Amino acid sequence: MTPKLSKIIIALLAEKLNKKESTIKKDISLLRTQYSKSTPNAVAQIYARENNKTVWRHLSQEDRDSMPNLKLEKPVTIKVKTKKTKSLKPRILKYETSEYFINEHIKEINRAYNANCFTSVFILSRKVVENLIIDILKNKYPKDINLYYNSAKRRNKDFSVVLESIYSKRNDFPLDGKKIVERLVALAKPLKKDTNDKTHSWYHIVTRSEEINNLKLQEIIELIIKLEQNVGIK
């Protein structure tokens, strides 16, 4: 005796596929011509699977045994490549210049900061600030090299002497130059003292970004830019 198509399965498929029961019966009947050796309920499962549904739990063992070995195509997964946006790393120091060597120093300071190499940031920042101030003195007083250069030792004078030199000449700068120089020297003094300690001692290591942030490096650079404009560098 051939098993009959289950009314429960018909009703379930009609509900899942939002079709009339008569339509479900007709579709399954047409499909049976391809699977003559399968029970009606097994064909109903094949029909359900073609529509991304299942009635498997309503099949008897006889229905399941009559199921053909169907190779189901695996769903195709389309991978959409999303454009990765590079997260911008913070720059602790910004200074626009066409001078290659100054640019490379600024880049290295920012790389060191983002790599948490804060002692390196301290020392490199001191180097940049010191040389930028010396450049200002060179342009402002081209004939008075004693303000920044030690002829006997053939090298620039210590940073403390350079700061004293520009401070002593603060009244020579136009507009608000005096106030700018005074503020610059006040901010640069801790950089001079602390960097000396970190350069000449094993026991001074910068481990926190706060120590760098407290230096107000960008404010120092902005003051230097103002003085550069005064002496015609920028």
N, C-alpha and C positions, 0 to 999 in steps of 0.2 A: 504494500500500500504506500503510495507516494505521499510524503508529508505535505501538508497544506501551508500556504503562506500565513504566518501568524498575524492576527488582527492587531495584536499589541505592537508588533514591528511596523505595520502599516501606519497605525495611528502615530507612533513615535516619529517616523520619517516625515509624515505629513506636517507634524508640529515643527520639527527641526528645519525642514526645507521650505516651510511656509507654502506648501502645495496641497491640492485636494487629494483625498485618499484614492479617488478614481485615477488620478494622474499617476500616483505612485504605483498603483497596481499595473497600469498600462506600461510604464517605464520598465518595471521589473520583468513583466511578461516578455517584452521585446528583448531584454538583456538575456533571458533564459535561453534564447536560441543560440547564444555563444557558449553557454555553460550548461549543456544538456545533462551532464553527469552530476551536477550540483543540485542540492535541494533548493526549493524556492526561497527558504530563509537564508541559505548560504548566498544565493544570488542577490538577495536583499542587502546582505552585508557588503557584497562587491559594489552594488549600486550606492550604498551609503558612503563607502570609502572613496568612490569616484567624486562624491560631493563633499569630501573632507569631513564626513561624519562616521559614526560607528553604531552598530546595534549588536556588537559581539556578545555582550553579556546575556542577550536574549536567545542565543543560539544553543541548541542541544548538542550533545556530543556527536550525534549523527550528522547534524548540519556542519559542524566544524570539520569532521572527517571528510566531508565531500567538497571542502573548499579547495580550489585549484592553487597551485603554487604560482602566485602572481609576483612578478618582480615590480616592486613599487619604485617609481622614480623618486629619488630624494629631492626634497624641495631645494630650489636654487636660491642660494643666499647671495644677494648682490651687495658687495662691499662698496660703499661710497667713500671715496677718499676725501677726508676733510682737510682743508688747508690749515696746517699748524701755524699758529701765530706765536712768534717768539716773544717770550716775556722780556720786557725791557728791564735790564739791570740798572739799579740806581747809580747815578754819577755823583760822587761826593764832591767833585771839583769840575767846574765848567770854565773853560777859557778858550775863546776862539782866536786862532792865530794861524798864519800860513807858514810859520817857522817849524820846520820838521822836528828838530830836537826838543823844542818846547812841547810840541804836540805829543811826542812819544813819551815824555815824562808824565804828562797829564793822563794819557791812556794807561800808563803803568800804575799810577796812583789809584785810578778807578778800578783797575783789575785787581790790585792788591786788596782794596777795600772789600770788593765782592767775594774775594777768596778768604776773607777774615784774617789777612796778614796785616794786622793793625800797626805793628812796630815798623814794618816797611813803609806804611802810609805816613807815619810820623816823620821818618827820616827823609823820605822823598819829598814830602810837602815842604819841609824846611829848606831843602835844596832849591825847589822851584821858587818859593817866596824870596829867598835870599838873592837868587840870581835875577829875578824880575826887578827887585829894588835896585840892585847894582846897575842894571840896564837903564833905569830911570836916572840915576846919578850920572852915568856916562853921557846920556843925551842932554841932560840939563847943564852939566859942568864938564864938557869935553876936555878942557885944559887942566882941570884940577883932579888928576887921578889919585892924589893922596887921600881923597875922601873914601875910596874903596879899595885901593891897590897898594900893596906893600912892595915897593920897588926892590928893596934889599933882598927879600925872600922870593921875589918874582911870583907872587900869588896874591889873590884877593885877601883883604883883611878879614878878620873874624866877623861873624854876623853881628855880634854886639857892637862892634866899631862901626859897621855899616849902618846900623839902626841909629847910633848916636850921630853919625854924619848927616843923615837925611833929616833927623830931628832938629839939628842945629841950623839947618837951612830951610826950615818950615815957612819962614816969612817970605821966602823968595818965590813961592808958588802963588799964581794968581787965583782970583775968585775965592773959593772956600778951601784952597790948598793947605793953608795952615791947619785947619780943623781936620782935614783928611789925613795929613801926615801924623798929627797927634793921635788920632784914632788908630791908624795903621800901626804905629809903633807900640801902642798899648796892647793891641791884639797879638802882635808878633813876638813880644817879649816872652810870654809863656812858651811859645813854640820854640824859641831859641833855647831857653833854659831846659825844658823837658827833653828836647831832642839831644842836647849835649849829654844829659844823663843816660839816655837810651843808646847813644852811640858809644860812649866811653865806659859803660858798665855792663856786666853780665846780669845785673839784678833789676834792671828796669825793662819789663816786657809789657806791651799793651795787649790786653786780652779782651777788652770790651769796646764795642763800637761807640759807646757813649763818650769815651775819652777822645775819640776823633771828632765826634760831633761837637763837643765842648770847645774845640779849637776855633770854631767859626771860620773854617778855611775859605768858604765861598765869600764871606763878608770881607775877608782880607784881600781876596782876589778882586772883588768889586772896587775896593778902595785903590788898589794898584792900577786898575783900568782907568779910574778917574785921573790919577796922576800921570799915567801914560798919555792921556788925551791932553793934559796941560802942557806936557813937554813935547808933544808932536809925534809920539811913537805911534799912536792910533788915530 
